[in-house]
């Protein structure tokens, strides 16, 4: 295959925006399209090699896999090996365990499947995953497995039938992508469309079609047309990099802009065109030559820096990290990539042997880290121990007599008879109320009966459907079932708690500190109408919330309302482990975890004001304010004055905190029953 310097220039155009996007520079909000550019280039180059060899009856599947192993695995294994000590030293146990899992997935070419199952590409926590970017390598590796075999089996049918089959696959794959990202209401399907081969193969096929075209046709003879189309292609890619962002459905019909732009550059950036001259510039070509290594290095360098600096990474440092990625890319290209691609230095047998041994070693190391990394029960600063409260998720229902379902109208709620004198208590709300109910379950004998109407991500809001992105997570039908139960139990005391600021703002809170683990997905609502203005939607949320609480106050004996309160927006446990591993003092940890109270108030004051105003209209509404546990006059902190944690994660209260709230509720109920 004849070398084309402009293709290396195109690689540079692909990798630089990806690096700058992952660094967080807003001007490159669509830099993730660089991966799509890579897919088209890969489809073109690999297919050109295969069909040229098949036409000459020289193709060997063993030779093909040898070339891919030489190209991909040595520098990939080198990068993973360098990551290991930094992961061991700088990552908290939870992140180290996940890192081990990703090592396993990369070793068996399935990291795209792992990251699909774990989270979305645009989640904030993704910034802290050193191997997240390997998902695209897995997509390409899966393509390398299937595509050559397909061509070998279909070659005798002729080019015409091959192209027909590929065209069918193209439209099916594009349809899957469009349906998954633009029409599906299931976040797993949306995420799967981003990470998985079936929704991505059409991008590779664009490059494949270009390879077939140039194999059997010449470039366009019109210089003016090549000039215009190559400029158009460059503009399409640059437009995508600047105009797209994480809210752009991807891959989708939007993806046709950068991928079509890429194929126009492949087909039309011929010698003497302006774009060819630009892409063939020496320093651009050099970046293209090291682009694979640059792609491999940038994400772990950025992720480990965020771990080490606790997310507080300035633009100057980010630029330095990007330059470091390029420096490491040159080093690994010069001393790892190039030697292993030299057949005189490493023969086929040694390449396959090293590939197998490397995969086994990293699989074993990853498995060991994932299985054996356990979150300690304490963080120790010098001689001071801070106990880590257990997390509720996955164990909250153990030992319970029932687990609250997402009710239908004819279903019975989860209820336990305690036989106590304080009457019937109904706990209503989302996962915050869900974990609060743990304290009620442990003291159920105080109440005549305990009824659990909690469900994760599902506060009691009449007539509203709640979505994360396009996935319905809490239906108005479930709210009607709750409403029916509340009407039937008029003599009960209702305890209401929910993470209301999350629903009101539609996203999480990170106090302006990057690298948290909050939700970026847009939480939205639909009721009798769809809202296009965010402020209108927020106002409707408040109206629905107040109407729902007034309904409880009017229909039930008492309403005990837990006010929305402070939360870090990032996991204080992870931060404590990170600071301890860096040799920071406990006082430094206290200072870092504390947030100015006025910043917290900006997040919660509007909702708290509405709730307090509503409570004044009723004699049977009692307010419980958790902020008094966390906040002084100036600061709020997840650490108590005697260094106990109030939280188990970014926002859920620890059992200690919920017991404090429970005691306030219990005292209020006892006062009401005197």
PyMOL commands that set and color helices and strands:
alter all, ss='L'
color gray80, all
select helices_A, chain A and resi 5-23+26-28+33-55+61-90+93-107+111-118+124-128+134-157+159-183+187-195+197-199+201-216+223-243+255-268+274-279+282-289+291-308+315-340+348-372+431-442+444-446+476-488+500-505+534-555+572-581+586-593+597-615+627-630+655-672
alter helices_A, ss='H'
color red, helices_A
select strands_A, chain A and resi 378-381+384-387+414-417+424-429+449-454+465-468+471-474+493-497+523-526+558-562+595-596+621-624+635-636
alter strands_A, ss='S'
color yellow, strands_A
deselect
rebuild
show_as cartoon
